[in-house]
Amino acid sequence: MLQLLVRDVDAWWSQVNPKALADRFAVNRAAPPAMQSWGMKVGFVFDPSGVLWHVAEAVF
């Protein structure tokens, strides 16, 4: 698992389009950004090798 911190996770999500990547590479579906109980907004993406990425934004 890896975590990538970005300034605006919603902007990153719309630019990269993880759903299209999941379909293209036949990997687990991406989960769009949502507020987590630990205080970060996080989207979940699997890369083609199966590694789970947390794409996160610290919300203050």
C-alpha positions as CSV (number, residue, x, y, z in Angstrom):
1,M,0.0,0.0,0.0
2,L,1.2,3.5,-0.8
3,Q,-0.2,6.9,0.1
4,L,0.0,9.9,-2.2
5,L,-0.8,13.3,-0.7
6,V,-2.2,15.9,-3.0
7,R,-3.6,19.4,-2.4
8,D,-7.0,18.8,-4.0
9,V,-8.0,15.1,-4.2
10,D,-11.2,15.9,-6.2
11,A,-9.2,17.7,-8.9
12,W,-6.7,14.9,-9.0
13,W,-9.5,12.3,-9.3
14,S,-11.2,14.1,-12.2
15,Q,-7.9,14.7,-14.1
16,V,-6.6,11.1,-13.7
17,N,-10.0,9.3,-14.0
18,P,-9.2,6.2,-12.0
19,K,-12.3,4.4,-13.0
20,A,-11.1,4.4,-16.7
21,L,-7.7,3.2,-15.5
22,A,-9.3,0.3,-13.6
23,D,-11.4,-0.7,-16.6
24,R,-8.4,-0.4,-19.0
25,F,-6.0,-2.5,-16.8
26,A,-8.7,-4.9,-15.4
27,V,-7.8,-4.2,-11.8
28,N,-10.1,-3.8,-8.7
29,R,-12.4,-0.9,-8.9
30,A,-11.4,2.5,-7.6
31,A,-13.3,4.1,-4.7
32,P,-13.9,7.8,-5.1
33,P,-12.7,10.3,-2.5
34,A,-14.6,10.4,0.8
35,M,-13.9,11.8,4.2
36,Q,-12.4,9.2,6.5
37,S,-12.8,9.0,10.3
38,W,-9.1,9.9,10.7
39,G,-9.6,13.4,9.2
40,M,-8.4,13.0,5.6
41,K,-10.3,12.9,2.3
42,V,-9.1,9.7,0.5
43,G,-9.8,7.9,-2.7
44,F,-8.6,4.3,-3.3
45,V,-6.9,3.1,-6.5
46,F,-5.3,-0.2,-7.4
47,D,-2.4,0.0,-9.9
48,P,-1.8,-2.7,-12.6
49,S,0.5,-4.7,-10.3
50,G,-2.2,-4.8,-7.6
51,V,-0.8,-2.2,-5.2
52,L,-3.4,-0.2,-3.3
53,W,-2.9,3.5,-3.5
54,H,-4.5,5.9,-1.0
55,V,-4.7,9.3,-2.8
56,A,-5.4,11.7,0.1
57,E,-5.9,15.3,1.0
58,A,-5.4,16.6,4.5
59,V,-8.5,18.6,5.4
60,F,-8.0,21.3,8.0
